[in-house]
Amino acid sequence: MVHVNVGWTMFGAAKLKVLESKLDIYEDLSKEMLDKLERAVSTISENSNRIAVVLERHENRLDESERTDHLIIKMVDELKSQEEKNHKILHDRIDRIQKKVDSNQKFVVGAGAVLATLIAVLQVIPPLLEALTPVQQTSMMSRGSQVLYGSDRQQIHWSDLHTTSKV
């Protein structure tokens, strides 16, 4: 036979009721906490998804920026090589023109020397010709004049003689 102490049972039942009430309170608190935790997890999950979308967009922009950078670098390299070719072509043209200028300069100096020599010779020749060529005298006879011949036929004496000199 079991002997139950009534005092103990009452005390135990009251204790049991307090424990059940506390358990209900803890259950309610646990449910509220679980609900809050679920909402927090849901919010964190939504924010995580938003961050993932932002990161994906950012990564796409970075990839696009990288492609653009590569294209720009390629264009700069192409422009650089084209400008180097243009520079070489221009340098070659300048060299050819410089050679032509040098050639023309030699021609101008040569032509100047020939012209100076020609001018000098032309200035010297007339005085030489005057010195080397005797002066010829021409005469005109008027009507009714007498002609007198000397012993050497180089001199002619006329009474009405008009004398002119010719070279």
Buried (B, 14 or more C-beta within 10 A) or exposed (E): EEEEEEEEEEEEEEEEEEEEEEEEEEEEEEEEEEEEEEEEEEEEEEEEEEEEEEEEEEEEEEEEEEEEEEEEEEEEEEEEEEEEEEEEEEEEEEEEEEEEEEEEEEEEEEEEEEEEEEEEEEEEEEEEEEEEEEEEEEEEEEEEEEEEEEEEEEEBEBEEBEEEEEE
